[in-house]
Amino acid sequence: MRNNLLLCLLALLLARPAAGVGIRLLNQGADAVARGNAFVATADDPSALFYNPAGITQLEGHHIQPGAYLIYLDNR
């Protein structure tokens, strides 16, 4: 019981604020960004899965779309 209380107190003292957006990553494709995200009707690359999932029916063959995100943590 004492260990649990100490652990809870320690967790409260060391708690830090957190923020997150889950899996919502905007700007999935360069074509869509260039069009101001007006990409739903012509979703003809793998980013169609984000903008219009039904648009993947327009894709033929196998596709891959590499990408990267820079996550900057501001520890102020």
C-alpha positions as CSV (number, residue, x, y, z in Angstrom):
1,M,0.0,0.0,0.0
2,R,2.8,2.4,0.9
3,N,4.6,1.6,-2.4
4,N,1.5,2.4,-4.4
5,L,1.0,5.7,-2.7
6,L,4.7,6.6,-3.2
7,L,4.4,5.6,-6.9
8,C,1.3,7.7,-7.4
9,L,2.9,10.7,-5.7
10,L,6.0,10.3,-7.8
11,A,3.9,10.1,-11.0
12,L,2.1,13.3,-10.0
13,L,5.4,15.1,-9.3
14,L,7.1,14.1,-12.5
15,A,4.0,14.5,-14.8
16,R,4.6,16.6,-17.9
17,P,2.1,18.1,-20.3
18,A,1.5,16.1,-23.5
19,A,-0.2,16.8,-26.8
20,G,-0.9,14.6,-29.7
21,V,-2.9,14.3,-32.9
22,G,-3.2,10.5,-33.0
23,I,-3.1,9.2,-36.5
24,R,-4.2,12.4,-38.2
25,L,-1.3,13.3,-40.4
26,L,-2.2,16.1,-42.8
27,N,-0.7,16.7,-46.2
28,Q,-0.5,13.1,-47.3
29,G,0.6,13.7,-50.9
30,A,2.4,16.4,-52.9
31,D,-0.2,16.6,-55.6
32,A,-3.0,17.1,-53.0
33,V,-1.0,19.8,-51.2
34,A,-0.4,21.6,-54.5
35,R,-4.1,21.6,-55.2
36,G,-5.0,22.9,-51.8
37,N,-6.3,19.5,-50.7
38,A,-8.8,19.5,-53.5
39,F,-7.8,16.0,-54.5
40,V,-10.9,13.8,-53.8
41,A,-12.2,13.5,-57.4
42,T,-8.8,12.8,-58.9
43,A,-7.3,10.6,-56.2
44,D,-5.0,8.6,-58.5
45,D,-2.0,7.8,-56.2
46,P,-1.7,6.0,-52.9
47,S,-2.6,9.1,-50.9
48,A,-6.2,8.4,-52.1
49,L,-6.5,6.2,-49.0
50,F,-6.5,9.4,-46.9
51,Y,-8.5,11.7,-49.1
52,N,-11.0,9.4,-50.6
53,P,-10.8,5.7,-49.8
54,A,-13.1,4.8,-52.7
55,G,-10.6,6.5,-55.0
56,I,-8.2,3.5,-54.6
57,T,-10.5,1.6,-57.0
58,Q,-9.0,3.9,-59.8
59,L,-5.4,2.5,-59.1
60,E,-4.1,-0.3,-61.2
61,G,-1.2,-2.5,-60.1
62,H,0.9,-2.1,-57.0
63,H,1.8,1.3,-55.6
64,I,4.1,2.5,-52.9
65,Q,4.4,6.1,-51.6
66,P,7.3,6.7,-49.2
67,G,7.2,9.7,-46.9
68,A,8.7,11.1,-43.7
69,Y,7.6,13.4,-41.0
70,L,9.8,15.5,-38.7
71,I,8.4,15.6,-35.2
72,Y,9.8,18.5,-33.1
73,L,9.3,18.4,-29.4
74,D,9.6,21.7,-27.7
75,N,10.5,21.2,-24.1
76,R,9.9,24.6,-22.7
